[in-house]
Amino acid sequence: MNIFRAQDLMRLIERYMDEASVRKVYDAFLLAADAHDGVFRKDGITPYIAHPIEVAHILADLHLDADTLCAALLHDVLEDTHYQHADLSQPFGKAVADLVDGVTKLEKDEVLTTKHAVTIASYRKMMHAMTDDFRVVLIKLADRLHNMSTLDNMKPDARRRIADETFAKYIPLARRFGMNEIRRQLQQYAFKSLYPWRSQVLEHALETYLDAHEQEHETIVQQVTDTLTVSIPNVSVFMWDKNLFRMYEQCKREGMTFHQQCGLLEIRVLVRERNECYRALGILHELYRPRLGTLNDFIATPKGGYGFQALQTTVITSAHQSVRFQIQTRDMFQVAQYGLAAQWRYPDMRTTGKAEYTQAVLGRWLAQVKELESQADNPDEFYEDMQADLFHAEVYAYTPRGDVKDFPKGATLVDFAYAVHTQVGHHCISAKVDGMERPLHTRIPHMAVVEIITDPAASPQPSWLNFVVTGRAKSYIRTWLRLQTAEAQQSLGQERLISVLRGRGCDLTSLEPERLEATLKASGYETIEALYQAIGRGDECSKLLSERLLGNLKGADTKQDTPLLIKGTTGLAIKFAACCLPLPPENILARQHQQHGLEIHRADCPHIHHLQQGDSLFSVAWAQDMVDKKFSAGIVIDVRDVRGMLHNITKSLADMDVNIEDLNITGAGQVKQDTLIIQVNDLEHLQEVMRQLKHIPNVLNVSRLTKKDSHEPHHHFHD
């Protein structure tokens, strides 16, 4: 079988490569086959060489060059066999050997002593290699895509771990480079691995709906085709396959039912020229009644990292069918599907200059990656900044010149300023949003025009780190703060603390000396000057310090011998938000609450966006010494309604020495939902408990609880 797939690969590349290039790829196949001889995949049946062949096949479908395909065939040789870099560079060239090295993971050693350290260092190594040769990312995405397609051979725990990693690292990468076809496939595979029962049920529901409405949908497609063909030659009209994961996410995010998602027919219209897109739009609006507020012109103002272009509109047919149209030229469609890889799949894009835009965007982003790497103080910081930079754009805004900037939800005007230029960020003092002046911590409104106001005397403030979102903004702010002299940091910190205290109607001279001394000791600083310097560097939050100094929060617990849960909260009452129930080591934010002191949220809590940003919301961290500490965590268990299920669940938890704080059972019919609040040590402990519960017979799914507050029911997705 592998021989036949190798032959298929050779026949495919013969269509677009010269004879010498084909021979080079074949030689790489022979070396890979020899290197992996006798080694099998996880199923114990499939020879390992099948994997490199399929990875190369994915890239050959994109018409990638010979060096890329050689590297794809050899991508596991350095990691898994005795071959060295020189063994590859001699027969295939340095470029191939460097590509293979770029995708090769590191291993534990005296420096990288933990799995986490290895993961972070390997990620940084891959991103560094990418800045030298972008093809590293293409190979890595193809590698991950084939691995995801064969996850059925893995144990459930491994499947979930790999799927989580795919969502965290590789889907954002594919999205960043506009490779949406690969992104959609990765999403589908990862979704099925994380939620096998749920995806199966939803897939069946979607197929049932589409079968029942097949004739109706075909009639609409034919009507659109017939109408457009009269005025626009060579037009293509086709239904777009629905992305099951996207439908699931929209149902959760927008509160839509799955039936509503199924009922929205999506149609693509492809034409030859840009002006024909607008002509097709006018014809469709004459044919059907357009829905107000659904027209988006992304041709005049391209969006996203790779300049996605399309006209989008939603209409209502006479039969009350909602139809979302996406109108593009064929070149626009190719870029939307394959991003940077489109120039290989469609060579005419390079000869006509149509790939110049994507190349320019890539160049700018790779330069930014290099900047982030050079400014990062350590691998963890670089990883954090990169993950922030690979965001899913949900907010689009315009500069006064009409340039489109994209941001994650929750991004602020400071993020916008740094997106324009580093110096604009460093010297920003406020901004005008649609002509109205707004403070810097204001979140960017969708589709607004933003004008940043600067002052040459202004400089970054440590407090900005409390609310900025993008990796670019975080990196440049931290770098600026680090470059300041100790004297400048001290002065900046003093000014910031005095300003915050003044806002509370107090100043340093009116503080009790005993309280000042106690605060310094509890915070680990010998002098007030050292404390100022820490604030100036951004290591300490002036808001938190002001609360410690004043010590006047209602209900504050002033015991000094209580072990800390949150770093720097001595003397403060803390409450974990019931909407997200954060666990160490998750990234967390604190909100000042009038009744509860500090309310701790997960940084990715969906309800955090409804809270006021700025001075009332700031970053905090877990204390290091939390031995034997227990935290409340919520889980939802979908079970078949059979006798003894509750007993089996509670017994399993008892066997794991996990206490139950609360229990609620809901649902009707054959499936019930058991909602439990349990006590765990940390996030890893919770994940292990959930894994164990999934092994109980008739347990269909176990998910983490999310809710608005402790008195409201869990919002769980229903099909």
C-alpha positions, 0 to 999 in steps of 0.5 A: 500500500505504501508503495502505491501511495509513493507512486501516487505522490510521484505521479502527482509531482510529475505534473508540475516538476522537472525530471531532476526535481522528481528524482530528488524527491524520490531519493528522499523517499528512499532514504526515509523508507530506509531510516524508518524501516521496521518501525510502525505507527501507533496502531502497530500495523501501519509502517511508519513511512506511511506518515511522511508520504501522506505529509508530502502528499498534502504539500504536493496537492499545494504544488510545493517545491522539491525541497519542501517535499524532500523535507516533508518526507524526511521530517522525522528522521533527525528526531527518531533515527540515527541520521544527523544534519550533515547526513541530509545536507550532503545529498539534498542540500542545506535548505532541506536539512535546515527545514527538517531541523526546524520542525524537529522537536527538542528533548529533555536535558540538563537545561530543559528539565520539564515537559513544559520547558521542552514544549516552549523551547521547541515552539520558539525553535520552530518560530525562529526557523520560520523567520528564516524559511516560511516553509517550516510552518507549511510542513508542520501544518501538514504534519499535524493535519495527517496526525489529526486524521489518524487520532483514532489509533491513539488512547483517549487521553492522548487524543484529547491532549493532541486536540487541545494542542492543535487548538492552541498552536496550529489552528491559530497558525493556519488562520494567521497565514490564511490557510483556511482549508487546512484550518477547517480540517484541523478544527473538524478533527480536533472537535471530533477528538475532544467531543466525540459523542457531541460531534457525532450527534450534531453531524447526524442532525446536520445530515438529516436537515440537509437531506430533508431540504436538499431539493429546496436548496438545489432549486435556489442554487439553480435559480441564482445560477440562471439569473446571474448567467444572463449578465455575467459569463463564466459565473460559478455558484455552489453551496458551501459545506458547513463547518461543524465546529464553527456551527457549534461555536456560534451556537455557544457564542450567539445563543443560537439553536443548532436548527437555526444554524442549519437553516442558514444556507451558505452559497459562494459566487465566483466571477472573473473580475472585481467589477463583476462582484458588485454587479452580482451583488446588485442582481442578487439584491433585486432577486431576493430581499436583503437583510439590513445590516448584513452587507460587508464590503471586504473588497474595498477594505480587505480584512485579516492578515492576508487581505481576505476579500469578498462581498458578503450579504444575507437575503431572504427568499420568497419561501422565507429561506435565509441565504448568506452569499459570499461573492469573490473573484476566483483569485480572491477565493484562492487566497481565502482558501490557501493564503500564502500557499495559493501562490504555489497551487496557482502559479499564475498568481506569481506571474501576474503579480497577484501574490505580491500582497500576501508576500508583503504581509508575510514579510511584515509579520515575520519581521514582527516575530523577530522583534518579539523574539529579540525583546522577550526576556525568556522563552515563556514570555516569547510564547505568551506574546506569540499566542497573543499575536496569533489571535482570532480577529473579532474586531476590525477598526480603521485608521483615519487613512482608511487602513484596516487593523484587526484585533482580538475581542477586548483589545484596547486603544493602546493595542491600536496605537502599537498596531499603528507604530511602536512610537505611536504606542510609546507616546499615546495619551488618548484617542478619538473614536469616531470623532469622540475622545476616549481614554486609552483603556477603552476597548476598540469598537468594531468597525470604528475609525480610531485616531491616536493622540500623541505627546512627545513627552508621554511614555508607556505606563506600567498600568498599561500591562493590566489591560493590553491584549495583543502580544505586540503591545505587551512586548514593547511596553515591557521592553521600554520599562526594562530599558529605563534606568533604576532611577527612572523606574523608581521615579515612574513607580513613585508617581504612579503610586502617588497618583493612585493613592490620590484617587483614593483621597490619600497620600503617602505622608498620611499613612501609618508608618506601621502599615507601610512597614508591614506592607513592605515586609509582606511584599518582600521589599526592604525599602520604599525605593525598591517598591517604587522601582518594582512598580516602575518596571511593571513587576508590581501593580500600583492598584493592588499596593494601594489596597494593601496600604490603605487596608480599607476594603469591606470584609477584608481579612487582616490575618497575616498568617493565612497562606497566600493563594494570590501573590501580593494579596496579604491583608485583602479579602479575595473571592473566586468568581463563580462564572469561571472558578479559576484554578492554578496555574491558569492566567488570572485577573483581579477585579475590585469588588465593593462587597467581596474585596478582590474578585478573581477571574480567569483571564479568558473568562467570557464574562470578563468583557462585561466588566469595566476595564482599566483601573478596576481590572488588573493582572495578578498571579498565583502564589508559589507555595500552595501545598494542600490547598483546595479549590472549587471547580465545576463539572458537567457530566452527560450520562445515560439515565440508567440506574446506579449512575449517580452512585458510580460517579460519587464512588469514583470521586470518593476513590480519587479522594475528591470532595463534592461541595454541591450536586444538581441533576437536570435533563429529561429523557434518556440523557441527564446532566449531573452538575457538580462542584468539587474540590481539586488541587489545581487545573491538572488535578481537575483534568485528571478527575475528568479523564477518570470520570469519562471511563465510567460506563454510560458517561457520555461526556464530561466538561468544565462548568461555566455559569454566570453566578453560583445561583444560575444553572449551567449554560450547556449546549443542546442539540 
